[in-house]
Amino acid sequence: MPTPKRNIAVTLECFVKKDGKYLMLHRSPNKRIMSDVWMAPGGHREFNEGLFACARREIKEETGLDIKNLRVIATGNAHLQDLDQEFFFHFVEADYAGGEVIPEPENGELVWLTPEEMLQKENMLAEIHAVLPYLFNKDGRVISYSAVYKSGNKLMELNIEES
């Protein structure tokens, strides 16, 4: 039996840190994927684009900010069953380097939040609740995990891999 063709997107989310808070995006309800969900800004990696180059480009395009001190904090994949779509992603943490947030209402609202405030937000990306304790540790560990969503932000399964 032949292996089914995979529908894969390669993406990243970048947690930009400034004064103990991280810039988060409350996605517009008009978005096709993860509408009305809170997540870090980011997007799709272009063909043959480096991870940090992608993070710098996406953050500049989506927020108007410049970033520095980029580091990978998580990697993994998420399967969105309703869209038959797989996302291979990296979570990157970066420090604010300059610029002013430029609102883009068609994408959603950008807000600076502490990790505690992230957990209190209604409709925060479901996997963030599970992995947040690992994300901003200072021991340099990178976590890996996989997630399965039934539809939208309805998380069915999450597996954090041991290193």
C-alpha positions, 0 to 999 in steps of 0.5 A: 500500500502506497504511503499517503501524500503529506500536506506539510507546512513549515512554520515558526512562532517567535516569542519576542521579549521586552521588559519581562513580557512577550509579544503575543498575537490574538489572531483575527476571527477571519483567519482560516487557520486558528482564528480567534486564537492567541499565539506568538507572531510568526509564519511560514518559512520561505523556500530554503530560508534559514530559521533565524532569517525567517524569524527576523523577516516575519517579525518585521513584516507582522509587527514592525519590530527588530529582534536580536539574540535569537534562540530555539526553544521548541520544535515539533509538529502539529496535525490539524485533522479538519484541514488534513494539514501538518505543521512542522514548526520551531518556537524561537525566543528573541529579545526586542532590539528596536522599533514600534509595534505597527498594528495590522488589524487584518492579522489581529491584535498584538499585546505584550503579556507575561507568561502568567497572563498568557495562561489566563487568556481565553483561547490561548493556543492549546499546546502553549498551556502544556509547554509553557513551563518548558519554554522560557527556562534558562537551562538552554534545553530545547523541547520537542513535541507533537500535537493533534487538533481535531478542529480549530484550537481543540487539542486532542493529543500532545506528546512531549518527547524526552531528550 
